[in-house]
Amino acid sequence: MLGATSEECEFNLDMKHQTVSARRTDLQRLGLIDYARDANGKRERRITASGRPAYVKVATTKGKDTIKFGWRISAKGDPTRSRHKGNPMSNEAFESLKHSDVCARRILAFMVKRS
């Protein structure tokens, strides 16, 4: 089965819908995933458990290479550290971004397997 819907990622990775949706949007903006398309170039859909159609997305070549070579998905380190001088709230926000990177990598790795 080619690609994955958000629901398939949620179920297989045991993640919340909000997490999967947000991270897949990030991955698409970075060019690591894109819509699966049929022979006519139309976006493919699959029926979800609720009976509604959902778009199927696949890993791009860049996404596959990111997993294969272990490339970073986002910048290493807090890029705003010099501006906030180690403010605890900013540090906390950056820590949540690192968690987002871990989730995005798990989703991307799953999609690479399905692409």
C-alpha positions as MATLAB code, in Angstrom:
seq = 'MLGATSEECEFNLDMKHQTVSARRTDLQRLGLIDYARDANGKRERRITASGRPAYVKVATTKGKDTIKFGWRISAKGDPTRSRHKGNPMSNEAFESLKHSDVCARRILAFMVKRS';
ca = [
       0.000    0.000    0.000;
       1.532    3.265   -1.136;
       1.691    6.235    1.236;
      -0.291    6.939    4.367;
      -3.190    9.026    5.585;
      -3.002   10.930    8.862;
      -5.295    8.316   10.418;
      -2.923    5.507    9.409;
       0.007    7.374   10.975;
      -1.984    8.010   14.159;
      -2.953    4.354   14.513;
       0.419    2.806   13.630;
       2.525    5.255   15.654;
       0.095    5.642   18.565;
       0.082    9.433   18.258;
      -2.648   12.017   18.710;
      -4.345   13.487   15.662;
      -3.136   17.018   16.476;
       0.482   15.870   16.651;
       0.354   13.933   13.382;
      -1.490   16.687   11.535;
       0.917   19.411   12.657;
       4.059   17.397   11.956;
       2.848   16.248    8.524;
       2.205   19.890    7.661;
       5.773   20.728    8.757;
       7.181   17.814    6.739;
       5.280   18.918    3.651;
       6.484   22.520    3.989;
      10.058   21.203    4.169;
       9.530   19.171    0.982;
       9.964   15.846    2.782;
       6.474   14.526    1.971;
       3.870   15.328   -0.670;
       0.508   14.137   -1.928;
       0.375   10.747   -3.618;
      -0.958   11.201   -7.137;
      -2.622    8.859   -9.599;
      -1.605    8.436  -13.252;
      -3.563   11.587  -14.167;
      -1.845   13.684  -11.497;
      -4.922   13.804   -9.258;
      -4.373   13.629   -5.475;
      -5.143   10.150   -4.165;
      -7.557    9.542   -1.303;
      -8.413    6.593    0.901;
     -11.488    6.000    3.002;
     -10.947    6.367    6.765;
     -12.563    4.395    9.578;
     -15.320    7.019    9.706;
     -16.070    6.430    6.024;
     -14.727    9.773    4.823;
     -12.021   10.215    2.195;
      -8.577   11.396    3.333;
      -5.590   12.485    1.281;
      -2.714   10.048    1.011;
       0.812   11.423    1.279;
       4.154    9.840    0.422;
       7.779   10.561    1.275;
       9.660   12.510   -1.390;
      13.191   11.658   -2.489;
      14.425   14.332   -0.079;
      12.385   12.730    2.717;
      13.760    9.264    1.943;
      17.309   10.621    1.910;
      16.713   12.421    5.228;
      15.924    9.086    6.890;
      18.561    7.100    4.969;
      21.416    9.467    5.807;
      20.157   10.626    9.217;
      19.934   14.268    8.185;
      18.426   16.735   10.643;
      14.881   17.813   10.009;
      15.341   21.224   11.682;
      18.177   23.386   12.919;
      20.333   22.098   15.762;
      20.281   24.260   18.856;
      18.071   27.163   19.780;
      18.472   29.701   16.966;
      17.127   32.535   19.169;
      19.314   31.885   22.232;
      21.442   35.012   21.740;
      18.309   37.179   21.704;
      16.586   35.809   24.803;
      19.721   35.291   26.928;
      18.576   31.900   28.235;
      15.112   33.034   29.357;
      13.481   29.967   30.974;
      10.223   30.379   29.008;
      12.111   30.497   25.723;
      14.159   27.470   26.754;
      10.942   25.595   27.575;
       9.477   26.481   24.183;
      12.606   25.244   22.445;
      12.482   21.952   24.354;
       8.959   21.391   23.006;
      10.319   22.019   19.495;
      12.876   19.248   20.016;
       9.992   16.916   20.927;
       8.272   17.973   17.700;
      11.391   17.015   15.751;
      11.329   13.528   17.290;
       7.669   13.111   16.337;
       8.292   14.414   12.818;
      11.165   11.946   12.347;
       8.987    9.027   13.516;
       6.219   10.040   11.110;
       8.665   10.529    8.239;
      10.323    7.139    8.881;
       6.892    5.461    8.835;
       6.002    7.204    5.587;
       9.318    6.232    3.995;
       8.493    2.583    4.713;
       5.139    3.060    2.990;
       6.464    4.951   -0.041;
];
